[in-house]
Amino acid sequence: MEILEFKDLRIGFTTQFALQWNDKGSGGKRDGAYWRPVAIGNLNGYHPLGDYGVGNYNDVNGQAAVAVVSDVNGPSGNALRPPLDYELVWTDKGSGSDRDGSMWRPLPPPGYVALGLVCNNGYGKPAVDIIRCVRADLVIASLIGNLVWDDTGTGADRDFGSWEISPPGAPAGEVYLSPGTYVGVASHTKPNIDPNAYGLRLQIPLTRFDPPPTPVLHGYSKPTGFEQSTVTFISNLSWFMVNDPNLQPAAQLVKSPVYRLERTDKYTLIGFGYNETSADQSFVWSVTNGVNGNSSKSFTSTTGIEIGGEWTLGPIFKASAKLNQSFSYTTSSSSGWDHSTTRTVNVVVPVKKAVAAFAIESTYKLFRADGTQVSTNVSYSDGDNIYWTQYPPSEKFNLKVNIE
């Protein structure tokens, strides 16, 4: 199982649950059940952030995954605190359900927030130690998402509705994710805001390297189209950030908890000119900026990942993510990922000089933990940045260049 860290918060994921309550026998319009995440194995010492709700009676063990948390610094840390108390939101009294159940809102200590409701088997108040509240700087205020379940038709004394937590759009280099909990109110009307609507935050790890060695002309001959030196950048993506066509979401957590998105850079030749005449000579080349072909659309449709922008994922795990801007060429604009543009390069080469122009071409590949590749490659040409080299070399580089 993958363990993630954000500041002093440690985040794991469990696929094991214990049923707390369902509405069987209530005669409700919808089926609904609520489950308690169970942290076992290498997750001993982790705590749920709330319970997990579904609009059916299916066994969710091994089929769903939710976040559980611990403090990097152990019991002495301050990333987590148990709630001070609970306030009652709803009970199923009057519903005729086969079992008794109740919904409770955790009341966090000052400086902390609760990230979901707790469903109790019976009408008693839950123990404060079963969940944890999170320090406010470790979470992000989130939106209220789709309906999980409401008690329409059950005949309960009071109305109740519950909804998913949906994270907002993430900034570059970060991930916002719903912990898998739910919010709820004593009403069938979806609220605009809720005191428990928070998501978790993560940063996308990026291994940085220096760019590939710059090409150098060593004579008057035209260089090959591609330089041989390459450099690979790596961005590691957690399982819930990828739609894997060969794995069900819960299986990703076990078989490929981390995906490796590689960007391999190399210089490609834009144009070469050798002026053998007795006067300055003009050369005209073209340079492409952006993605090559329809590879970007194919990659996104297969994996769900938008290399050039923010993307959202579900249904098993609600998350939004955006790659680091330097990794995705979107520091100034993301238009290159929608379509490529071709520009004309006009260069005036001095007498008895050879000049070559290069641009970096980046190839993106996505790999599972076992090394198998997901989807096709994506290639991107950085036509905004052209590298020039001349022969014979000179301290002064007096080229007249015009790019249209």
Secondary structure, 3 states (H helix, E strand, C coil): CCCEEECCEEEEEECCEEEEEECCCCCCCCCCEEEEECCCHHHCCCEECCCEEECCCCCCCCCCCEEEEEECCHHHCCCEECCCEEEEEEECCCCCCCCCEEEEEEECCCCEECCCCEEEECCCCCCHHHCCEEEHHHEEECEEEEEEEECCCCCCCCCCEEEEEECCCCCCCEEEECCCCEEEECCCCCCCCCCCCEEEEEECCEECCCCCCCCCCCCCCCCCCECCCCEEEEEEEEHHHCCCCCCCHHHHHHHCCEEEEEEEEEEEEEEEEECCCCCCEEEEEEEEEEECCCHHHHHHHHHCCCCCCCEEECCCCCEEEECCHHHHCCCCCCHHHCCCEEEEEEEEECCCCEEEEEEEEEEEEEECCCCCEEEEEEEEECCCCCEEEEECCCCCCCCEEEEC
